[in-house]
């Protein structure tokens, strides 16, 4: 997060009424910047931006191109896709941190932004784990179990998640009973799988937090 008094949210949305609506919802808590197309979004986004709410379908540059540009430039911000495009297996290679299907409600946007701001302080392995799990969750919400099972791309995603889980598990062991770290792992798994399923449920670090499983 930046040193601003309020976190900076960039709304990249080509529908003025939609962008203005998001701004009205969020403006009392965050500093809002607006971009009406993909090229403008890339010109505005910089290290002072904390979260980008990014539409996938925009003129000049698509949301996918904007996202790729943000990652290529190494800008340290979180990106939530907010789009009417239903996720397909192509989302697996997109580096977003959250995927929201339009139309969102105010509370969904607020909750997502707060979660992304909280994640900004996490280490790179856990941030990547969040991102991979967001892609998995987006597909699970849209695809049938048969479609997921038959997709080679999805199976590869699961393998990548397992590798990242091992890194997270190792970091957890190194950090002992760090409550913020443990809570972050629980947040991811609570939305997708149980903690026990990833081999962290019996960790001494979980036991020392004093929280219920």
C-alpha positions in Angstrom: 0.0 0.0 0.0 1.2 3.5 -0.6 1.8 6.2 2.0 -1.3 8.1 1.0 -3.8 8.9 3.7 -6.3 6.8 1.8 -5.7 3.9 -0.5 -5.8 4.7 -4.2 -8.2 2.8 -6.4 -8.0 3.0 -10.2 -11.3 2.2 -11.9 -10.7 1.2 -15.5 -14.2 1.1 -17.1 -15.4 2.4 -20.4 -19.0 2.7 -19.4 -19.2 6.2 -17.8 -22.3 5.4 -15.7 -20.8 2.2 -14.4 -17.5 3.9 -13.5 -19.3 6.8 -11.8 -21.4 4.3 -9.9 -18.3 2.5 -8.6 -16.8 5.9 -7.7 -19.9 6.9 -5.7 -19.8 3.6 -3.8 -16.1 3.8 -3.0 -15.3 7.5 -2.9 -15.9 8.0 0.8 -13.2 5.5 1.8 -10.7 5.6 -1.1 -9.0 8.0 -3.4 -10.5 7.3 -6.8 -8.9 7.6 -10.2 -10.8 6.9 -13.4 -9.7 5.5 -16.8 -12.2 5.2 -19.7 -10.1 2.9 -21.9 -7.2 0.5 -21.7 -4.5 2.9 -23.0 -5.6 5.6 -20.4 -5.4 3.0 -17.7 -1.8 2.1 -18.5 -0.9 5.8 -18.6 -2.5 6.4 -15.2 -1.4 3.3 -13.3 1.8 3.6 -11.3 3.3 2.7 -7.9 0.9 5.1 -6.1 -2.1 2.9 -7.1 -3.0 0.2 -4.6 -5.9 -1.6 -6.4 -7.1 -1.6 -10.0 -10.7 -2.5 -10.8 -10.3 -3.6 -14.4 -12.9 -4.3 -17.0 -11.9 -6.9 -19.6 -13.6 -5.4 -22.6 -12.3 -1.8 -23.3 -11.3 0.1 -26.4 -7.7 0.8 -27.4 -6.4 -1.9 -25.1 -8.3 -4.8 -23.5 -8.3 -5.4 -19.8 -6.1 -8.5 -20.5 -3.5 -6.3 -22.2 -3.6 -3.7 -19.4 -3.1 -6.5 -16.8 -0.2 -7.9 -18.8 1.3 -4.4 -19.0 1.0 -3.8 -15.3 2.7 -7.1 -14.5 5.4 -6.5 -17.1 6.2 -3.1 -15.6 6.5 -4.6 -12.2 3.9 -2.2 -10.6 3.1 -3.5 -7.2 -0.6 -3.2 -7.1 -3.5 -5.7 -6.8 -5.8 -6.2 -9.8 -9.4 -7.3 -9.7 -11.1 -8.1 -13.0 -14.7 -6.7 -12.9 -16.3 -8.0 -16.0 -19.4 -9.4 -17.7 -17.1 -11.9 -19.5 -17.6 -15.3 -18.0 -14.3 -16.9 -17.1 -12.9 -19.6 -19.5 -9.7 -21.5 -19.3 -7.8 -18.6 -20.7 -8.0 -17.0 -17.3 -5.4 -19.5 -16.0 -2.6 -17.4 -17.6 -3.9 -14.1 -16.4 -2.2 -12.6 -13.4 -5.3 -11.1 -11.7 -5.8 -11.2 -7.9 -9.6 -11.5 -7.9 -12.3 -12.0 -10.5 -15.7 -10.4 -10.1 -18.6 -11.0 -12.5 -20.8 -8.0 -13.4 -22.9 -6.6 -12.0 -21.2 -6.5 -8.6 -22.9 -4.9 -5.6 -21.3 -2.3 -3.4 -20.5 -4.7 -0.6 -18.8 -7.2 -2.9 -16.5 -4.4 -4.3 -15.7 -3.2 -0.8 -15.0 -6.6 0.6 -12.8 -7.5 -2.4 -10.8 -4.2 -2.1 -10.2 -4.7 1.6 -9.0 -8.3 1.0 -6.6 -7.1 -1.7 -5.3 -4.3 0.4 -4.7 -6.8 3.3 -2.8 -9.1 0.9 -0.4 -6.2 -0.2 1.7 -6.9 2.9 2.1 -10.6 2.3 5.2 -12.2 0.8 5.4 -13.0 -2.9 4.7 -16.7 -2.5 1.5 -16.2 -0.7 0.4 -13.4 -3.0 1.0 -15.8 -6.0 -0.9 -18.5 -4.1 -3.9 -16.1 -3.7 -3.7 -15.3 -7.4 -3.7 -19.0 -8.5 -6.6 -19.8 -6.1 -8.5 -16.9 -7.5 -8.2 -18.3 -11.0 -9.2 -21.7 -9.7 -12.2 -20.3 -8.0 -13.3 -18.3 -11.0 -13.3 -21.5 -13.1 -15.0 -23.6 -10.5 -17.9 -21.1 -10.4 -18.4 -21.4 -14.1 -17.4 -24.8 -15.3 -18.8 -28.2 -14.5 -16.8 -30.9 -12.7 -16.6 -32.8 -16.0 -15.3 -29.8 -17.9 -12.6 -29.1 -15.2 -11.6 -32.8 -15.1 -11.2 -32.9 -18.9 -9.2 -29.7 -19.2 -5.4 -30.1 -19.4 -5.0 -26.4 -18.6 -7.0 -26.8 -15.4 -5.0 -29.9 -14.3 -1.8 -27.9 -14.9 -3.2 -25.1 -12.7 -3.8 -27.6 -9.9 -0.2 -28.8 -10.2 1.0 -25.2 -10.0 -1.1 -24.7 -6.9 0.4 -27.8 -5.3 3.9 -26.4 -5.9 3.0 -23.1 -4.5 1.3 -24.7 -1.5 4.6 -26.4 -0.7 6.4 -23.0 -0.7 3.7 -21.5 1.5 3.9 -24.5 3.9 7.7 -24.1 4.1 7.3 -20.3 4.8 4.7 -21.2 7.5 7.2 -23.4 9.2 9.9 -20.8 9.1 7.6 -18.1 10.5 6.3 -20.2 13.4 3.1 -18.8 14.9 2.8 -15.6 12.9 -0.9 -15.0 13.2 -1.3 -12.7 10.1 0.4 -15.3 7.9 -1.7 -18.2 9.2 -4.9 -16.1 8.8 -4.0 -15.4 5.2 -3.5 -19.1 4.5 -6.9 -19.8 6.1 -8.6 -17.1 4.1 -7.5 -18.7 0.8 -8.4 -22.2 1.8 -11.6 -21.2 3.5 -12.9 -20.1 0.1 -11.8 -23.1 -1.8 -10.7 -26.1 0.3 -10.3 -27.0 4.0 -7.1 -26.3 5.7 -6.6 -29.9 6.5 -6.6 -30.7 2.8 -3.4 -28.9 2.2 -1.5 -30.5 5.1 -1.4 -27.4 7.3 -4.2 -28.4 9.7 -1.8 -30.2 12.1 0.8 -27.5 12.1 2.1 -26.4 15.5 1.8 -22.8 14.2 -2.0 -23.3 13.9 -2.3 -24.7 17.4 -0.4 -21.8 18.9 -2.7 -19.2 17.5 -5.5 -20.2 19.9 -8.1 -20.0 17.2 -10.7 -22.7 16.3 -10.0 -24.8 13.3 
